[in-house]
Amino acid sequence: MPNILVLNAIHPDGIARLEAEPGYAVTRPVPFTPEVLSAHLRQAEGIITRGTRIDRDLLRQAPRLRFVCRHGVGYDNVDVPALTERGITLAITPEANAASVAEHALMLMLALSRRIVGFNADVRRGDWVVPAQSRTSDLAGCAVLLLGFGRIGSRVARLCSGFGMRVLVHDPYVPDNTVSGLGFEPAPDLASALGIADIVSLHCPSDATTRGMVDAGFLAAMKPGALLVNTARGTLVDEAALEAALRAGHLAGAGLDVVHTEPMTSAIPLLALDSVIVTPHVAASTRQGLHRMALAAAQNTIDFFAGRLNPGAIVRG
Ligand SMILES: NC(=O)c1ccc[n+]([C@@H]2O[C@H](COP(=O)([O-])OP(=O)(O)OC[C@H]3O[C@@H](n4cnc5c(N)ncnc54)[C@H](O)[C@@H]3O)[C@@H](O)[C@H]2O)c1
């Protein structure tokens, strides 16, 4: 009888899916005191987590744990080597949030290009001003550079193409002919692609090889007046370097769904800039996205304990 601990609030249909499974004991998320959480961890064989860190301290309290499912696709809140040492399987919910995040990236591109936030604030203040010199621009005809051509990046490519944009793709792990076969331009030389793109959008994971990759050098190589969009992970970006590039006028704006330290408990310097739009890591959290992720996390859990987990969902098995 699998004992499943759901650490954070998920769509109720995901809980219902687990509870409908014969023999399942499901502990629903409540504000756990450390003592109550500890008692649940002692029993848990499976865990579903959204934001809670799965680290050595938590694992020490969970001697029976065999399976962890991350509700989402990024698993930088999970200590994978610690799971590996214990032989615990880690799964994610691939595809469940890809459409939601891809749309959010497009939304940030549009919001920055059309200065939506500023115009909306002007009108609310009573300033109905149509500037003589336009400071907005079309997406059509712009070049966008996508860093990462996985589930989300490849969808963003299709959406950008639909807007009439030139789409360049930099992904060291995807063959150039895969990118060109889908009608996009492979950009193996990152530095020269950065000099071409009007918009750079990040869609790669945050790991030891990518953390801090958007540093002063990366930003200096970007085309003057370009925009940066980040719906991937805040740790990819050196925020001080980004602030400097924006203040210097080298970049025209940044749209960030993710920041270095989340949750943001006090205002970061980037928030002082009108050219920056920040959303609180909600790209995946549409009604449909949350529903799909909860159902996928529940299904992965059921499939793991039935011995038929989809290999495509497994990070480590
Ligand atoms: N904001 C949100 O709510 C939200 C939701 C879901 C996913 N994400 C983030 O979006 C990112 C992409 O998710 P996905 O589902 O598309 O993942 P994915 O694994 O399908 O794709 C990631 C791609 O990045 C590529 N990549 C790795 N290193 C790279 C590098 N140095 N330069 C360029 N490309 C590189 C990989 O080859 C892969 O194709 C992840 O960081 C994930 O954490 C954010």
The ligand as an SDF file (V2000), in Angstrom:
LIG
                    3D

 44 48  0  0  0  0  0  0  0  0999 V2000
    9.0420   29.6000  -15.5070 N   0  0  0  0  0  0  0  0  0  0  0  0
    8.4530   28.4480  -15.3250 C   0  0  0  0  0  0  0  0  0  0  0  0
    7.3800   28.3620  -14.7280 O   0  0  0  0  0  0  0  0  0  0  0  0
    9.0840   27.2030  -15.8890 C   0  0  0  0  0  0  0  0  0  0  0  0
    8.2790   26.0700  -16.0870 C   0  0  0  0  0  0  0  0  0  0  0  0
    8.8250   24.9550  -16.7060 C   0  0  0  0  0  0  0  0  0  0  0  0
   10.1680   24.9360  -17.0580 C   0  0  0  0  0  0  0  0  0  0  0  0
   10.9390   26.0210  -16.7880 N   0  0  0  0  0  0  0  0  0  0  0  0
   12.3570   25.9960  -17.1620 C   0  0  0  0  0  0  0  0  0  0  0  0
   12.4530   26.0390  -18.5730 O   0  0  0  0  0  0  0  0  0  0  0  0
   13.6660   25.4080  -18.9700 C   0  0  0  0  0  0  0  0  0  0  0  0
   13.4370   24.4980  -20.1680 C   0  0  0  0  0  0  0  0  0  0  0  0
   12.4740   23.4870  -19.8570 O   0  0  0  0  0  0  0  0  0  0  0  0
   12.1740   22.3410  -20.9520 P   0  0  0  0  0  0  0  0  0  0  0  0
   11.0250   21.5570  -20.4470 O   0  0  0  0  0  0  0  0  0  0  0  0
   12.1310   22.9160  -22.3150 O   0  0  0  0  0  0  0  0  0  0  0  0
   13.5100   21.4770  -20.7920 O   0  0  0  0  0  0  0  0  0  0  0  0
   14.1540   20.4880  -21.8780 P   0  0  0  0  0  0  0  0  0  0  0  0
   15.0540   19.5980  -21.0910 O   0  0  0  0  0  0  0  0  0  0  0  0
   13.1240   19.8790  -22.7560 O   0  0  0  0  0  0  0  0  0  0  0  0
   15.0290   21.4750  -22.7870 O   0  0  0  0  0  0  0  0  0  0  0  0
   16.1860   22.1020  -22.3340 C   0  0  0  0  0  0  0  0  0  0  0  0
   17.1170   22.2630  -23.5370 C   0  0  0  0  0  0  0  0  0  0  0  0
   18.2240   23.0690  -23.1270 O   0  0  0  0  0  0  0  0  0  0  0  0
   19.3480   22.5740  -23.8500 C   0  0  0  0  0  0  0  0  0  0  0  0
   20.5860   23.0660  -23.2560 N   0  0  0  0  0  0  0  0  0  0  0  0
   21.3110   22.5380  -22.2400 C   0  0  0  0  0  0  0  0  0  0  0  0
   22.4070   23.2980  -22.0170 N   0  0  0  0  0  0  0  0  0  0  0  0
   22.3580   24.3200  -22.9130 C   0  0  0  0  0  0  0  0  0  0  0  0
   23.2110   25.4310  -23.1740 C   0  0  0  0  0  0  0  0  0  0  0  0
   24.3410   25.6480  -22.4880 N   0  0  0  0  0  0  0  0  0  0  0  0
   22.8600   26.3050  -24.1540 N   0  0  0  0  0  0  0  0  0  0  0  0
   21.7350   26.1110  -24.8760 C   0  0  0  0  0  0  0  0  0  0  0  0
   20.8900   25.0520  -24.6770 N   0  0  0  0  0  0  0  0  0  0  0  0
   21.2130   24.1920  -23.7040 C   0  0  0  0  0  0  0  0  0  0  0  0
   19.1740   21.0690  -23.7960 C   0  0  0  0  0  0  0  0  0  0  0  0
   19.9350   20.4360  -24.8070 O   0  0  0  0  0  0  0  0  0  0  0  0
   17.6770   20.9290  -24.0430 C   0  0  0  0  0  0  0  0  0  0  0  0
   17.3840   20.7660  -25.4160 O   0  0  0  0  0  0  0  0  0  0  0  0
   14.2030   24.7300  -17.7150 C   0  0  0  0  0  0  0  0  0  0  0  0
   15.1790   25.5930  -17.1290 O   0  0  0  0  0  0  0  0  0  0  0  0
   13.0520   24.7030  -16.7800 C   0  0  0  0  0  0  0  0  0  0  0  0
   13.4720   24.7040  -15.4530 O   0  0  0  0  0  0  0  0  0  0  0  0
   10.4290   27.1440  -16.2190 C   0  0  0  0  0  0  0  0  0  0  0  0
  1  2  1  0
  2  3  2  0
  2  4  1  0
  4  5  1  0
  4 44  2  0
  5  6  2  0
  6  7  1  0
  7  8  2  0
  8  9  1  0
  8 44  1  0
  9 10  1  0
  9 42  1  0
 10 11  1  0
 11 12  1  0
 11 40  1  0
 12 13  1  0
 13 14  1  0
 14 15  2  0
 14 16  1  0
 14 17  1  0
 17 18  1  0
 18 19  2  0
 18 20  1  0
 18 21  1  0
 21 22  1  0
 22 23  1  0
 23 24  1  0
 23 38  1  0
 24 25  1  0
 25 26  1  0
 25 36  1  0
 26 27  1  0
 26 35  1  0
 27 28  2  0
 28 29  1  0
 29 30  1  0
 29 35  2  0
 30 31  1  0
 30 32  2  0
 32 33  1  0
 33 34  2  0
 34 35  1  0
 36 37  1  0
 36 38  1  0
 38 39  1  0
 40 41  1  0
 40 42  1  0
 42 43  1  0
M  CHG  2   8   1  16  -1
M  END
$$$$
